[in-house]
Amino acid sequence: MIGLMIILIFVLLLPFSVKKIEHNLEIFLFIMGIAAATIGGMMSVNLIKKALIDPINITLAVFIAGLVCKWGKVQLEKTILAISRIVSPRIFCALTVIILGLASSIITAIIAAIVLVIIINVLPLNRQSEIRFTILACFSIGLGAALTPIGEPLATITLSKLNEDFFYLIKLIGPEVIPGIVIFGILTFLLVKPLKSTSGLVSEQKTESYQEIIIRSLKIYLFVMGLTFLGHGFEPLINEYILGLDPMLLYWINMISAILDNATLAAAEISPSMSHETIRAVLLGLIISGGMLVPGNIPNIIAAGKLNITSKEWARFGVPVGLIAMSVYFIVLFVFY
């Protein structure tokens, strides 16, 4: 238990505080995963096979979607401009948030974030509108991507640990997630008031190279592989300290997903011994609060990095929106259910 606790502390704190580890997160988590599975007594031939197979679907999805995005970038930009001339900017932004949120479960959260950046580059909007648009879209993408195992690593790891089928998460959290995506679209219409301007967010316009697409796909493979080892290695710790916690407490504790990667937390927390209600509370706490700050989710990191949004700018809008969303979902989960 002491060894697993030390690894857990390393996993939660070092990526946030050591730049070299942050920039090589996949390798770090792979090493920590091997260590956790070994110390926890969970390392076996079956686990190794599982760790090799589980990342394949999401890796292929990221690779194929990256190629499609690269090949269709010019046509996508033309389509965006054409549609933006037909509908008002506010309606266009709202529809984008809803469509990307729903599509992220298929095209992956990474590609959805890249498409979002392309859209923002094409639309000549002022900075405040673009920042709000970006943050609300990333909340939506973070929600939608959790519905399938190819959407984002959190979903892949969750299904791996629970040994459930492809549609399990859609059935478990779909009734809460899909209306949430639509609500974020409505919020975009209400809170984003575009004023045409040339002083919007500055982003690199270059098309991704094949090498970048391949490297990103390999990183995702290693990331999910490491989390598979990590999640199973932490099972003794979960059984001892997590299973007995009240779902309401777990829900609010998972607000730390705002500063820590939610897939890592899912690997550390979720267990097949948990009830469906507890798993639902854990997942929703993770994916909602993940949109509050830049480090909380993969789409946030990609969008903020490419659009040069500072952590302070993100927090100024993302934290209040996230707290309101967490409160609303808490009422839905623990009062109406």
Secondary structure as GFF3:
##gff-version 3
##sequence-region A 1 337
A	DSSP	alpha_helix	2	17	.	.	.	ID=ss1
A	DSSP	alpha_helix	19	23	.	.	.	ID=ss2
A	DSSP	alpha_helix	25	39	.	.	.	ID=ss3
A	DSSP	alpha_helix	45	53	.	.	.	ID=ss4
A	DSSP	alpha_helix	56	71	.	.	.	ID=ss5
A	DSSP	alpha_helix	73	86	.	.	.	ID=ss6
A	DSSP	alpha_helix	89	107	.	.	.	ID=ss7
A	DSSP	alpha_helix	109	122	.	.	.	ID=ss8
A	DSSP	alpha_helix	127	145	.	.	.	ID=ss9
A	DSSP	alpha_helix	153	162	.	.	.	ID=ss10
A	DSSP	alpha_helix	168	191	.	.	.	ID=ss11
A	DSSP	alpha_helix	210	233	.	.	.	ID=ss12
A	DSSP	alpha_helix	235	237	.	.	.	ID=ss13
A	DSSP	pi_helix	238	242	.	.	.	ID=ss14
A	DSSP	alpha_helix	247	253	.	.	.	ID=ss15
A	DSSP	three_ten_helix	254	258	.	.	.	ID=ss16
A	DSSP	alpha_helix	262	269	.	.	.	ID=ss17
A	DSSP	alpha_helix	276	289	.	.	.	ID=ss18
A	DSSP	three_ten_helix	294	296	.	.	.	ID=ss19
A	DSSP	alpha_helix	298	307	.	.	.	ID=ss20
A	DSSP	alpha_helix	311	331	.	.	.	ID=ss21
A	DSSP	pi_helix	332	336	.	.	.	ID=ss22
###
